[in-house]
Amino acid sequence: MGRTEAAIPKPKTRFLKVKCSSCGNEQIIFSNANSNVKCLACNNILAESKGGKVKLRAKVVKELD
């Protein structure tokens, strides 16, 4: 008996581990944040909200699933 597997679409949003370019602090942010994301250590802006996906100002270390 054949079994058909339904394809489950991957979400378009994800969590990102980013590294601050000013102080080197690493933190986890949401790819579709609705407000600017600041570094918890030095208050530098890591990502700017653009009404959808954020504009990153920090280096992405890892994409988390």
GINORFEN-V435353 format. One record per pair of residues at least 12 apart in sequence whose C-alpha atoms are under 10 Angstrom apart, sorted by the first residue. I is the first residue (numbers start at 1). J is the second residue. If there is no record, write none. Layout:
BEGIN
i->I j->J
i->I j->J
END
This chain:
BEGIN
i->10 j->65
i->11 j->65
i->12 j->31
i->12 j->32
i->12 j->53
i->13 j->30
i->13 j->31
i->13 j->32
i->13 j->33
i->13 j->52
i->13 j->53
i->13 j->65
i->14 j->29
i->14 j->30
i->14 j->31
i->14 j->32
i->14 j->63
i->14 j->64
i->14 j->65
i->15 j->28
i->15 j->29
i->15 j->30
i->15 j->31
i->15 j->32
i->15 j->33
i->15 j->62
i->15 j->63
i->15 j->64
i->15 j->65
i->16 j->28
i->16 j->29
i->16 j->30
i->16 j->31
i->16 j->59
i->16 j->60
i->16 j->61
i->16 j->62
i->16 j->63
i->16 j->64
i->16 j->65
i->17 j->29
i->17 j->30
i->17 j->31
i->17 j->58
i->17 j->59
i->17 j->60
i->17 j->61
i->17 j->62
i->17 j->63
i->17 j->64
i->18 j->39
i->18 j->46
i->18 j->47
i->18 j->56
i->18 j->57
i->18 j->58
i->18 j->59
i->18 j->60
i->18 j->61
i->18 j->62
i->18 j->63
i->19 j->39
i->19 j->46
i->19 j->57
i->19 j->58
i->19 j->59
i->19 j->60
i->19 j->61
i->19 j->62
i->20 j->38
i->20 j->39
i->20 j->40
i->20 j->41
i->20 j->42
i->20 j->43
i->20 j->44
i->20 j->45
i->20 j->46
i->20 j->57
i->20 j->58
i->20 j->59
i->20 j->60
i->21 j->39
i->21 j->44
i->21 j->45
i->21 j->46
i->21 j->57
i->21 j->58
i->21 j->59
i->22 j->39
i->22 j->41
i->22 j->42
i->22 j->43
i->22 j->44
i->22 j->45
i->22 j->46
i->22 j->58
i->23 j->39
i->23 j->41
i->23 j->42
i->23 j->43
i->23 j->44
i->24 j->39
i->24 j->41
i->24 j->42
i->24 j->58
i->24 j->59
i->25 j->39
i->25 j->40
i->25 j->41
i->25 j->42
i->26 j->39
i->26 j->40
i->26 j->41
i->26 j->58
i->26 j->59
i->26 j->60
i->26 j->61
i->27 j->39
i->27 j->40
i->27 j->41
i->27 j->46
i->27 j->60
i->27 j->61
i->28 j->60
i->28 j->61
i->28 j->62
i->28 j->63
i->28 j->64
i->29 j->46
i->29 j->47
i->29 j->54
i->29 j->63
i->29 j->64
i->30 j->47
i->30 j->53
i->30 j->54
i->30 j->64
i->31 j->47
i->31 j->49
i->31 j->52
i->31 j->53
i->31 j->54
i->31 j->55
i->31 j->56
i->31 j->63
i->32 j->47
i->32 j->48
i->32 j->49
i->32 j->50
i->32 j->51
i->32 j->52
i->32 j->53
i->32 j->54
i->32 j->55
i->33 j->47
i->33 j->48
i->33 j->49
i->33 j->50
i->33 j->51
i->33 j->52
i->33 j->53
i->33 j->54
i->33 j->55
i->34 j->48
i->34 j->49
i->34 j->50
i->34 j->51
i->34 j->52
i->34 j->53
i->34 j->54
i->35 j->47
i->35 j->48
i->35 j->49
i->35 j->50
i->35 j->51
i->35 j->54
i->36 j->48
i->36 j->49
i->36 j->50
i->36 j->54
i->36 j->55
i->36 j->56
i->37 j->49
i->37 j->54
i->37 j->56
i->37 j->57
i->39 j->58
i->44 j->57
i->44 j->58
i->45 j->57
i->45 j->58
i->46 j->58
i->46 j->59
END
